[in-house]
Amino acid sequence: MVFLRSFIFNIFLYAGIISACIVSIPFLFTKDKYMICAGKVLSDYIVFLLKIFLNTKVEFKGLQNLKKHKKYFVASAHQSMFETFALQIVLPGPIFILKKELIRIPIFGWCLKKIGAIDIVRETATKENLNFFDKILNKTEETERPLLIFPQGTRVPYKDRTPFKKGVGRIYDALKLPCVPVALNTGKVWPKNSFNKYPGNITISFLDPIEPGLEKEKFVKKLQSEIYKEIDLID
């Protein structure tokens, strides 16, 4: 039964993503707000698919923490492809930091560039990464949209407690903005690189903002501790 439900879900999922990319091509030549809106529609569609085919409910908690500051950035746990869509539902046009390979995907990558996604070559120091922090500062200074980062660096199993990358501390220090941590259990339902999707409800929790001013290392430790502690409570 799990396989059959997952099979049907995946058909509708990828058909929806492909259709959304094709329909969004004209938005490449308009204001970015239209592409952002298209991303939200696709995200709502995926939540709908989870409910219909997998009987999975998605719950957002702590949304009031997004209203405590006008400008902030978001650091989220990363267990699944799902949160890259779901977070677009409640965040006002998040600016993604993502691996360069995604930007190179035809049409899909063009859509990501249109909404201002910042690419990085992971696990290496290259010339392409030299102006990475300049890109982040420029983006956050020119818009009220929040930066969205995944400090684990890649998707991990929901029981995994991988140490956070030090880069999130450098971003925190450079931006001097509050950081809203996000804990979730998406990997329990939608594991990394898994064809099958499993029964269970998804919870995405926005935690109290971490104010600017901490030392980079203390911030990373605090962020990691608070996110993993909340994930344990969700489970």
C-alpha positions, 0 to 999 in steps of 0.5 A: 500500500505504501508503494502504491500510494507513493507511486501515484503521489510521485506521478502527480508531484513531478507532473505538477513541478514540470507543468509549473515550470512550463507555465512560469516561463512568461514570468521570467520576463516580468516582475519577480513577484509573479514567480514568487506567487507561482512558487506558493501555488506549487507549494500549496499543490504539493501539500494538497497531494500529501493530504489526498494521496498519503493522508498527511496533514501539514501543521505550521507552528510558531508563526507569530515568531515571524512577526517579531521583526521586520527584517530577519533570516531563517535557518531551517533543519533540512530532512527532505525536499518538501520543506523547500516548497512548504516554507514558501507558503508562510515565508514572504518570498524567501531568498534561497541559498542552494547548490549551484547544480540546481541553478543549472537545471533548464527552466527550473534553474531559471525560475530559481534565479528569477526569484533571486536564489543565491548559488554556492559550490558546496564543500569547496573553496572556489573562485565562484564562492569568493563573492558569496557573502557580498551577494547575500549582503546585497540581496538582504539590503535591497529587499525585505524578503528573508534569507533562507538557509539550511545550516546542515548543508544537505538533507539528513535523516530525521534522526540524524544530529549532524553538526551545523556548518560554520558558514551559518555563523559567518552569515549571522555575523555579516547580516547582523539580523535576528535569526528565526530557527525552524525545526521539522520532522519532514524526513519521517514522512518524506525521507531523502532520496526515497521513492516511498513516502510514509504515513504520519503528519508533518510539523514545521515549527518556527522558534523564538528568534535569536537576536544579533550580537552573539559570537559566531561560534556561540550562535551556531551552538545555540541554533543547533541546540534549539533546533535539535531539541525541538525536533526531539519534542516533535518526534 
